[in-house]
Amino acid sequence: MNNAFSALRISASGLSAERLRMDTIASNIANVSTTRGKDGQPYIRKIAVFQENLVKELNKSTGKVEENLLGVKAVSIEEDQSPLKRVYDPSHPDADEEGYVNMPNVNILNEMADMIAATRAYEANVSAMNSEKSMFLKALEIGK
C-alpha cells in the first residue's frame, strides 16, 4: 500500500476531516442562541471525533502483517456533555417558573479558537499536498 500517492491520500483525508470539523463548529456558532430545537430542548454543542485510518496487510516478502496509515477518518459527531448555561430572562418564552432559560453550552470564544486551529490544520494539509505535487513534477522533469 505504500506508494507515491499515500502522502497525498493522507493529506486529502486531513482536508476532509478538517472540513467536517469546521462545518461542526459553524453549526455550533449558528445555534449559540437556540433554546428550543426539534426535540423541544436547547441546542447541545457538537464535537467531531476522528481516529487514524489504518489498514492491515500481509507483506508477501516478509510474511508479516503490517499496518499502513491511510490518514484520518471521522468516527462520530458527539454531543458535548458540559452543562447548559442558565440565564435569567423572565421575558423569554422558554423561561421556567423562576425566570431562567436553559441556553446552549456553546462558548463563542472556544468555537473561534477551534475554528482557527481547524483552519491552520487545513492550510497545513494544503501546503503538504502542494509540496507533494511539486516533488512529483520535479521527478517527471528528471525523467525527460
Buried (B, 14 or more C-beta within 10 A) or exposed (E): BEEEEBBBBBBBBBBBBBBBBBBBBEBBBEBBEBBEEEEEBBBBBBBBEBEEBEEEEEEEEEEEEEEBBBBBEBEEBEEBEEEBBEEEBEEBEBBEEEEBBBBBBBBEEBBEEBBEEBBEBBEBBBEBBEEBEEEEEEEEEEEE
